[in-house]
Amino acid sequence: MSLVQILLSIFLPPIAVFLKAGVGLQLIINIVLCFFFWLPAVIHALWISAKGGPEPV
């Protein structure tokens, strides 16, 4: 996980999830979490960013 991904996960969680997982269920979950609670959205974004796997093309 790069420094840019960590910073995006902290300050702009939906952007970090979009860059790692693309448009899908994880992005929708993170947007809903961001509307209601900021800290769970950050935790979710860090989890998605740290999870292994290829990035979308």
Residue pairs with C-beta under 8 A, 6 or more apart in sequence:
1 49
1 50
5 16
5 19
5 20
5 49
6 46
6 49
8 15
8 16
8 19
8 45
8 49
9 16
9 42
9 45
9 46
9 49
10 42
10 45
10 46
13 30
13 33
13 34
13 38
13 41
13 42
13 44
13 45
14 27
14 30
14 31
14 34
14 41
14 45
16 45
16 48
16 49
17 26
17 27
17 30
17 44
17 45
17 48
17 49
18 27
19 55
20 48
20 49
20 51
20 55
21 27
21 48
21 56
22 56
26 44
26 48
29 44
30 41
30 44
30 45
30 48
33 40
33 41
33 44
34 41
